Amino acid sequence: MADEPREPAPEGARREPEYLTVTSGLPAIRTVGMDAPWRWLREGWRDFRAATGASLFYGIALTAMGVILTQTWGKGAIEIAFLTGFLLVGPFLALGLYDISRRVRAGRPAMAGDTLAAWRVNPGAIGFYAVILALLLAVWVRVSVVVVALFFPQGVPSGASLAAYLLESPDAIAFIGAYVAAGCGFALFVFATSVVSLPMLLDREKMDALSAMITSFNALRANFWPMLLWGAIVVALTALGFAAFYVGLLVALPVIGHATWHAYREVVAPPEQSGSA
């Protein structure tokens, strides 16, 4: 692995990455600054405004899925597991939003119907990665239920009752610490391997899932603090959307999806700069 210096950007121009981290056989990774996540968010908002109808279609669909996952099981432990697990499968659910951003930036029409089959661009790799995310979600649901059961042997009627109980329980800090510790490993792995992988699988037809996951990990390693900030922004916006009785998700999720596309385009160098597919 080597770093290649880049030419400095002209004064007043948008800051360009100063180095390319090159891994043999894989796409090159650009380094970015701490301002990058906020730039991705602004660009995601611009895409949302440029294709509001199509973006809201996915916002409604994803919000409905969130409601179904978290409100129809009748068991608090499973409700909480899917509430947090929603973030694990989010990158795959936003595939159509990546396609909208790709079309908007290419000056092509961005209708919701045209993006529903975006997975057909690279069906084998995208399907394989979807299976990985589904398995991770299944494992996380089991782990989450076990952690809740350790602190609440009699069960939890609902997520709301758990929140009320924690306000009065002396075990609140211990439960939160255990739950966060259990979830961090899953969250970090999924984030590290998905932060740019699915947009890249959509953008590069010959890219395989394993190479995309490794490239995504390299992107996180080369830009750890900016990516950590980006992850915190994603979690915060999603949490605010849920807290606003799911209504906030209608806009937050599409903007996050569009912004993720721009994160990929800025952090992963194009094939001509890295010699990859």
BELFEN-V490054 format. One record per pair of residues at least 6 apart in sequence whose C-alpha atoms are under 6 Angstrom apart, sorted by the first residue. I is the first residue (numbers start at 1). GAP is how many residues later the second one is. D is the distance in Angstrom with one decimal. If there is no record, write none. Layout:
BEGIN
i-><I	I>
gap-><GAP	GAP>
d-><D	D>
END
This chain:
BEGIN
i-><1	1	2	2	3	3	4	4	5	6	6	17	17	17	20	20	21	21	22	26	27	27	28	28	29	29	29	29	30	30	31	34	37	40	40	40	41	44	44	44	45	48	54	54	55	59	59	60	63	69	70	70	70	75	75	76	76	76	76	77	81	81	89	94	96	97	97	98	98	100	101	103	122	125	125	166	192	192	193	193	193	195	196	196	197	197	197	199	201	241	241	271>
gap-><21	22	19	20	17	18	15	16	14	12	13	13	14	15	9	10	7	8	6	250	247	249	241	246	190	238	239	240	237	238	192	192	193	219	222	223	218	211	214	215	210	7	57	58	199	191	195	190	186	13	9	12	13	82	83	80	81	82	83	68	60	63	44	163	19	160	161	160	163	10	157	7	83	83	84	6	25	28	20	23	24	21	20	68	15	16	19	62	6	7	8	6>
d-><5.6	5.2	5.9	5.7	5.6	5.0	5.4	5.4	4.9	5.2	5.7	5.8	5.4	5.4	5.5	4.7	5.6	5.0	4.6	5.6	5.3	5.2	5.3	5.0	5.9	5.7	4.8	5.8	4.8	6.0	5.8	4.9	5.3	4.8	5.7	5.9	5.1	4.9	4.4	4.1	5.4	5.9	5.5	4.5	5.7	4.3	5.6	5.6	5.9	5.9	4.6	5.7	5.6	5.6	5.9	4.8	4.9	3.7	5.0	5.3	5.1	5.5	6.0	5.5	5.3	5.5	5.8	5.8	5.4	5.4	5.7	5.7	5.2	5.2	4.8	5.0	4.9	6.0	4.5	5.1	5.3	5.9	5.2	4.9	4.8	5.6	5.4	5.9	5.9	3.9	4.4	6.0>
END
